């Protein structure tokens, strides 16, 4: 039950737009830095870290996609082994 709830929360978070979340980052950062013992403060901390989690997830995702594109592109540029790269011209 607990794991299913977390999975549902993650699914909902994945639908959020990073640009929209980034516009809220400063607000929740400021609220988090103003510690008090209220539920609102606790929720602000959770929201702040959710925003950061989405940002980090997207950064890792983009870096890996970029690297795999570089790797694929590099492989396609290599000359075939049975064809010499340099040719002698007379």
N, C-alpha and C positions, 0 to 999 in steps of 0.2 A: 504494500500500500504506500509506504513512505517513498520507495524508489520510483513508483509509478507517478506520484505527485511531483517529484523532482524532475522526472522526464517530461511531464506536461509543462512545467514551468520553463524548462529549457526550450521546448518547442515554441512556446509563446515568445520567449526572448529572441529566438532566431528570426522571428518575423519582424523585429524592430529594425528600423533604419539607423545605421551608424551616424549619419549626418545629423539626424534629429536628436539622437542620444548625445552627441558631442555638444550640441547647443545647450544641453542641460547640465553638462559636466561641471562647469564653474559654480552653478547654483548649489548643487549637492556637495561639492567640495567645501564651499563656504559653510554650509549648514553642518556638515560633518565636523568641521573644525571648531564649531561652537558647541562644545560638549554640554549636555544636560542628561537627565535620567528619563526623558520622555520617550514614548513610543515613536513620536515623530522623528526624533534624533536617530533612533535605532533604524527606522525605515530609510532615512536619508543615507545612512552608512551602507545599508544593503543596496540601495539604488546606485550609489556612487561606485561600488565594487562591481555591480552588474554592468554599468557603462564601461568600466575599465576591462572587464572580462570580454565584452564584445569587441572592444578595440584591439585587445591582445589577440583574440581568436582571429580577427580579420587580418591582422599583421602577419601572423604565422601562416595563415592560408595563402595570402598574396605572395609572401616570400617563397613558399613551396611551389606555388603555381608558376611563378617567375623562373625559379630554378629549373623546374621540369621543362619549361619552354626553351630555356637556354641549352639544356642538355639535348633536347630533341633537335634543335637547330644546329648545334655543334656536330652531331652525328651525321646530319644530312650534308654537311660541308666537306667531310672527309673524302678524299679520293679513294677509289676502289684499289685494293691491294694488287690486283693483277695488271693494272694500268699504271705505267710509270708517271709520276708527277712531272718530271722534267723530261723534255725530249731534245734530242740532238738534231740541230738543223744545219745543213751544209749549204 
